[in-house]
Amino acid sequence: MCKGLAALPTTCLKSAKDIKYKQVFLRFLIQKHDPQAAEQKQIKEKTETAAKSIPTPAEVKQWKKSFNHVMSSKMGRTVFTNFLRSEFSEENMEFWVSCEDYKKSEPSKLASRAQQLYQQHVEADAPSEVNLDAVTREETRRNLENACPTCFNDAQKMIYTLMERDSYRRFLASKLIQDLCQSKTRRPD
């Protein structure tokens, strides 16, 4: 008799997630090589929009100095988010930005926004689950009982550190950053 997902060993659940990501990646590759007309139009529009907002080499050089420079720049966050999307880990940036927005919430809306943020990113098997250790996940869950602007701080800091130590290093070594550093194209002011 089936006892549900909770009865499965953690390694099986991890394997299932890996298979899911591989399927998503394969669909992405298939679509990339055989786009429909509507998709071609979207790609063209995105390309045109991107061309209007190309960072200057000076901006990119600032990003290379520290992860904080990337995160404090709207353009930097946009380019880094696109890089994360290519690695199928954009949920980390979504969570970080959502935490920043959450901190600015009106006090009367904190509890409901905290619950939404938790369900979207923190709880196990959330739609955009971020990679938190069990202790931080549980601490964040307990913080929801008395929702305040700082109840996601530890989780947000952990994801920031993960992006800084892991994704940021690959971002710096990426062809995208190499090309942007050498680009002579300036975006319109």
N, C-alpha and C positions, 0 to 999 in steps of 0.2 A: 504494500500500500504506500502511496506517495505521501511523504510528510512535508513537502514544500521545500523551498530554497533554504530555509533555516537549517534543515537536516543535512545539507550537503557540506562537505569539507571546504574550508576556505580556498584551498588550492583549486578545487573544481570551479568555484565561483570566479576566481581570478582567470582561469583558463577560458571560461565562458565570456568574460569581458574582453579578453584578448581576441577571441574569435570574432566578437561583435565589432571591435575596432578594425580588424582586418577586412571584414565584410564592408564596412563603411569606406575604408581606404580603396578597396577594389571598385566599389560603385563610383567613387570619385574619379579613379583612373579611367573607367569606362566612359563616364560622362565627359571627361576632359578630352578624350580622343574622338568621341562621337556625339557632340552636343546638338541639341535640337535647335530649331530656328529661334525660338523664344529665349533659349539659354544663350545663343550667340549674341542676341540683342543685349541681354543683361551683361554679358562679358564685355561687349563693346562700351556700354554705358559706364561700367566700373572702370574700364581702362581710361576712358576720357576723363572721368572724375579724378582718378588717380594722377593722371598727367597734370592736372591743374594744381595738385597738392604734393608736388615732389619736394622733399626736404633739401635744403642746401647742403653742400659738403661740410660747411662749418657746423650746422646742426648735428649732422651725423657724427662728426668728430667729438662733439660734446657728449653724445650718447655713449661713445666708446670710452669716455673717461670714467663713468660710473653708471650703475643701474638706476641710481636716483635721478640722474639727468634724463634717462628715458622716461621714467615714471612721472616726472614733473613737467614733461612736455606733452601737450595734447597730440602733436604730430608723432612724437616718439611712442606714445601709447598706441596710437593707431597702427604704426608700422610694426611694432612689436606684437600687437594682437594679430595682425595678418600672418606674422611668422608663427605665432602659437597655433593659429588655425591650420597652417600647413603641417604642423606636428600633431594635430588633433588634441591640443591641450589648451584651447582658448577659454575653457571654463575657469582656469586660474585667474585670468585677467577679468573675466566677467564677475567673478566672486570679489576680487579686490575692489573693482569699481563699485559694485553693489554695496560693499561695506562702507566705502567713502560716502555714497549717497545716503545710506542708512543713518550714518552719524549726523546728517543734516535734517533728518526727519523731525516733524513736529512731535512733541512728547505724547500727544494723544494717539499718534499712529505708530509708535515704536513697537508695541506688542504685536500688532498684525503684520507689520513689515518684517519684524524679527522672525516670526513664524514662516513667512513666505521665503525669506532668505535661507533659513534653515532647511526647509523642505526642498528648495531648489538646488542647494549646493552642499549642505553639510551631512544630512542624514544618510545612512547607508542606502545605496541604490537610488539616490536622488537623480533626477534627470541630467543635471550638470554637476555631478558629484566631484568634489575636489579631494586631493590626497592628503588627508589628515590622519595623525596617529589616533589610536583609540582614546587616549587620555584627553587630548585636546577636543576631540569630537564629543566626549561625554561632558567635559567642562562647559563646552559651548551649549550643549543641550540643557544643562542645569542653569546656565545664565539666562535662558529664555523665561524662566519662572519670574524673574524680575528684570524684564527687558529695559535696558538703558543704552545710551549711545556707545558704550564701550564693551558690550557683551560679546562682540565678535573679534575683539582686538587680538587675542592670542591666535585664533584661527587665521585671521588676516595676516598677522605677522609671519606665521608659519608658511603660508602660501607665497607671500612676498619673498621670503628667504629661499623657498624652493625655486621660484622663478629666477631669482638672482644667481643662485649657485648652479642651477642646471640649465634652464632654457636660455638665459642671458648669454652664457658662454658660447652656446651653439649659435645664437643670434649674431654675436660678434664675428664668428667665423664664417657666417653664411655668405653666399655669393651676393645676396641682396645688399648687405651692408658694404661689401667690397665694392660693388658697382655704384652704390650711392656715394661713397667716399670719393670716387673718381669722377662722378658726374659733373659736368660743367653746366648742366641745365639748372636754371634758377626758377623758382616758382614765382608767379606774378604776385606783386604786393597789393 
